[in-house]
Amino acid sequence: MSRPLAWMPRGGPLVFPKPEDAPADGLLMAGGDLTPARLMLGYSRGIFPWYDEDSPILWWSPDPRCVLFPGKLHVNPRLRRALQARDFAFSVDSCFERVIRHCSEVPRPGQDGTWIVPAMLEAYVGLHELGHAHSVEVWENGELAGGLYGVKLGRVFFGESMFHFRPYASKAAVVFLVEQLRAQGVELIDCQQATPHMLRLGAEEMPRKDFLSLVRRLCAE
C-alpha cells in the first residue's frame, strides 16, 4: 500500500518530511510555497520543486540521483574540437532573468509545455537577487547562444535547467560552469535526473541515501 502524500498548506511550518521516506520516483510532498527560506531549506535537504500549472507545488527527492563530480567532467575529443571551433564567450549572472525565461520557452523534444511556471520564474529571480541562484551565459557573435541556471549552497551547485539556440552552446555552458565551480571549491553538482546529455559529460547516478548524506555535509560547509 502506498503511503498518503504529505500536504503542506501555503505559509505552513518550514519543515519537510524525511526525503528518505519518499518512494523511488521521489515525490515527497505537495503544497507549501516558494519562499526563499523554504526553497533553500529544501535544497539543503536534497529536495527540489517540480510541477506544472495544472498541479499544486510538488516537492521531489528521487532515488537514484544524478550527479556530476567536477573532477569527473568528461569532454570527449569530438566535443573538445567542436568547442574549440566555436567563437564562444561566457559570462556569469549577466542576464539571469533572460536565461530562465529562455529555459522556460525553448521547445524540448518529447516535452509538452514547461515546469518553469510564472511562480517558479518569480521565485528563482528572487533567489538570484538574494545571491543564491546563478546563471551562465554563452555568447556567439554578440548574441545569446545558450545558458543554464541553478542554485549554489555551500559546496554544492544544484542545476535546474539549460537551453541553447546554437549547436554545442549548452554543453559549453556546462564545461564553463564546471571550471568555475572547481575553482570555487564546489565538490558536487546535482543534475536531479539522468539525461543522455549529462551522462555523456561524466554525470553518474548514486543511491539517494548516499546523495543525501553528501549534500547535508557539503551544504553545511
C-alpha positions as CSV (number, residue, x, y, z in Angstrom):
1,M,0.0,0.0,0.0
2,S,1.4,3.4,-1.0
3,R,1.7,6.0,1.8
4,P,-0.5,9.1,1.7
5,L,1.2,12.1,0.1
6,A,2.1,14.7,2.7
7,W,0.3,18.0,2.2
8,M,1.6,21.4,3.4
9,P,-0.7,24.5,3.4
10,R,0.6,27.7,1.9
11,G,2.5,29.5,4.6
12,G,2.7,26.4,6.8
13,P,5.6,25.4,9.0
14,L,9.0,25.5,7.5
15,V,9.5,21.7,7.5
16,F,9.7,18.8,5.1
17,P,9.1,15.1,5.5
18,K,12.2,13.0,5.6
19,P,13.3,12.5,1.9
20,E,14.5,9.0,2.8
21,D,10.8,8.1,3.2
22,A,9.9,9.2,-0.4
23,P,9.2,6.4,-3.0
24,A,11.8,5.8,-5.7
25,D,10.2,8.4,-8.0
26,G,10.9,10.9,-5.3
27,L,7.5,12.6,-4.8
28,L,7.7,13.7,-1.2
29,M,5.2,16.5,-0.5
30,A,2.6,18.7,-2.1
31,G,1.8,22.3,-1.3
32,G,3.7,24.8,0.7
33,D,5.1,27.9,-1.1
34,L,8.2,29.0,-2.9
35,T,9.6,31.5,-0.4
36,P,13.4,31.8,-0.3
37,A,13.5,30.1,3.1
38,R,11.6,27.1,2.0
39,L,13.5,26.7,-1.2
40,M,16.9,26.9,0.4
41,L,15.8,24.5,3.2
42,G,14.6,22.1,0.5
43,Y,17.9,22.2,-1.4
44,S,19.9,21.7,1.8
45,R,17.9,18.5,2.4
46,G,18.2,17.3,-1.2
47,I,14.6,18.3,-2.1
48,F,13.5,20.4,-5.1
49,P,10.2,21.7,-6.5
50,W,8.9,20.5,-9.9
51,Y,5.3,20.8,-11.1
52,D,3.2,22.4,-13.8
53,E,0.3,24.9,-14.0
54,D,-2.3,22.1,-13.5
55,S,-1.0,20.9,-10.2
56,P,0.0,22.2,-6.7
57,I,3.6,22.7,-5.9
58,L,5.2,19.3,-5.8
59,W,8.5,18.5,-3.9
60,W,10.8,15.7,-5.0
61,S,13.9,13.7,-3.9
62,P,14.3,10.8,-6.4
63,D,16.3,7.6,-6.0
64,P,18.8,7.3,-7.6
65,R,20.0,10.9,-8.0
66,C,22.1,12.0,-11.0
67,V,25.2,14.0,-10.0
68,L,28.3,15.3,-11.6
69,F,31.5,15.4,-9.6
70,P,33.5,18.4,-11.1
71,G,36.7,16.3,-11.2
72,K,35.0,13.7,-13.4
73,L,33.8,16.0,-16.1
74,H,34.3,14.2,-19.4
75,V,34.9,16.2,-22.6
76,N,35.5,13.7,-25.4
77,P,37.8,14.7,-28.3
78,R,34.9,15.3,-30.7
79,L,33.3,17.7,-28.3
80,R,36.5,19.4,-27.5
81,R,37.2,20.1,-31.1
82,A,33.7,21.4,-31.6
83,L,34.0,23.8,-28.7
84,Q,37.4,25.0,-29.9
85,A,36.0,25.7,-33.3
86,R,33.2,27.9,-31.9
87,D,33.8,31.5,-31.1
88,F,32.0,31.3,-27.7
89,A,32.3,33.9,-25.0
90,F,31.0,33.4,-21.4
91,S,29.5,35.5,-18.6
92,V,28.1,34.8,-15.2
93,D,24.9,36.4,-13.8
94,S,24.8,39.0,-16.6
95,C,21.2,38.3,-17.5
96,F,19.7,35.8,-15.1
97,E,16.0,36.5,-15.8
98,R,16.6,36.3,-19.6
99,V,18.3,32.9,-19.1
100,I,15.5,31.4,-17.0
101,R,12.9,32.8,-19.4
102,H,14.6,31.1,-22.3
103,C,14.8,27.8,-20.3
104,S,11.0,28.0,-19.9
105,E,10.2,28.9,-23.5
106,V,12.6,26.9,-25.7
107,P,10.8,23.8,-27.0
108,R,12.3,20.4,-25.9
109,P,11.9,17.1,-27.8
110,G,9.3,15.0,-26.0
111,Q,8.2,17.7,-23.6
112,D,4.8,19.4,-23.8
113,G,4.9,22.7,-22.0
114,T,7.2,23.7,-19.2
115,W,7.6,23.2,-15.5
116,I,9.1,26.7,-15.1
117,V,5.7,28.3,-14.5
118,P,5.4,32.0,-13.7
119,A,5.5,31.4,-9.9
120,M,8.7,29.4,-10.3
121,L,10.3,32.0,-12.5
122,E,9.5,34.7,-10.0
123,A,10.8,32.6,-7.1
124,Y,14.2,31.9,-8.7
125,V,14.6,35.5,-9.8
126,G,14.1,36.4,-6.2
127,L,16.8,33.8,-5.2
128,H,19.1,35.4,-7.7
129,E,18.6,38.8,-6.2
130,L,19.5,37.4,-2.8
131,G,22.7,35.9,-4.3
132,H,21.7,32.2,-4.1
133,A,20.7,31.5,-7.8
134,H,23.2,32.0,-10.6
135,S,23.3,31.8,-14.4
136,V,25.9,31.1,-17.0
137,E,25.5,32.8,-20.4
138,V,27.1,31.6,-23.6
139,W,27.5,34.2,-26.4
140,E,28.4,33.9,-30.0
141,N,29.0,36.9,-32.2
142,G,27.4,39.1,-29.6
143,E,24.2,37.1,-29.4
144,L,23.0,34.9,-26.6
145,A,23.6,31.3,-27.8
146,G,22.7,29.3,-24.7
147,G,22.9,29.2,-20.9
148,L,21.9,27.5,-17.7
149,Y,20.9,28.4,-14.2
150,G,20.9,26.8,-10.7
151,V,21.3,27.3,-7.0
152,K,24.6,27.3,-5.1
153,L,24.6,26.3,-1.4
154,G,27.8,25.6,0.4
155,R,30.0,23.3,-1.8
156,V,27.1,22.1,-3.9
157,F,25.6,23.6,-7.1
158,F,22.0,22.4,-7.8
159,G,21.5,22.6,-11.5
160,E,18.0,23.5,-12.6
161,S,17.7,23.9,-16.4
162,M,19.6,24.9,-19.6
163,F,18.8,25.9,-23.1
164,H,20.6,26.5,-26.4
165,F,20.0,28.4,-29.7
166,R,23.3,27.4,-31.3
167,P,24.9,24.0,-31.6
168,Y,27.0,23.0,-28.6
169,A,26.1,26.1,-26.6
170,S,24.5,24.2,-23.7
171,K,27.5,21.8,-23.5
172,A,29.8,24.8,-23.5
173,A,27.8,26.3,-20.6
174,V,28.3,23.1,-18.6
175,V,32.0,22.9,-19.3
176,F,32.5,26.6,-18.3
177,L,30.4,26.2,-15.2
178,V,32.4,23.2,-14.0
179,E,35.6,25.0,-14.5
180,Q,34.3,28.0,-12.4
181,L,32.9,25.7,-9.7
182,R,36.1,23.7,-9.3
183,A,38.0,27.0,-8.7
184,Q,35.5,27.9,-6.0
185,G,35.9,24.5,-4.2
186,V,32.5,23.1,-5.2
187,E,32.6,19.3,-4.9
188,L,29.2,18.3,-6.2
189,I,26.8,19.3,-9.0
190,D,23.2,18.0,-8.6
191,C,21.7,17.1,-12.0
192,Q,18.5,15.8,-10.4
193,Q,17.6,13.2,-13.0
194,A,19.8,11.4,-15.5
195,T,19.8,12.6,-19.1
196,P,21.9,11.4,-22.0
197,H,23.3,14.9,-22.3
198,M,24.7,14.9,-18.8
199,L,25.7,11.3,-18.7
200,R,28.0,11.9,-21.8
201,L,29.6,14.7,-19.8
202,G,30.5,12.4,-16.9
203,A,27.5,12.5,-14.7
204,E,26.5,9.4,-12.8
205,E,23.7,8.1,-10.7
206,M,24.1,7.5,-7.0
207,P,21.8,6.0,-4.3
208,R,19.6,8.6,-2.7
209,K,20.9,7.8,0.8
210,D,24.5,8.5,-0.3
211,F,23.4,11.6,-2.1
212,L,21.5,13.0,1.0
213,S,24.4,12.3,3.3
214,L,26.9,14.1,1.0
215,V,24.6,17.0,0.4
216,R,24.0,17.6,4.1
217,R,27.7,17.7,4.7
218,L,28.7,19.8,1.8
219,C,25.8,22.3,2.3
220,A,26.9,22.8,5.9
221,E,30.3,23.8,4.7
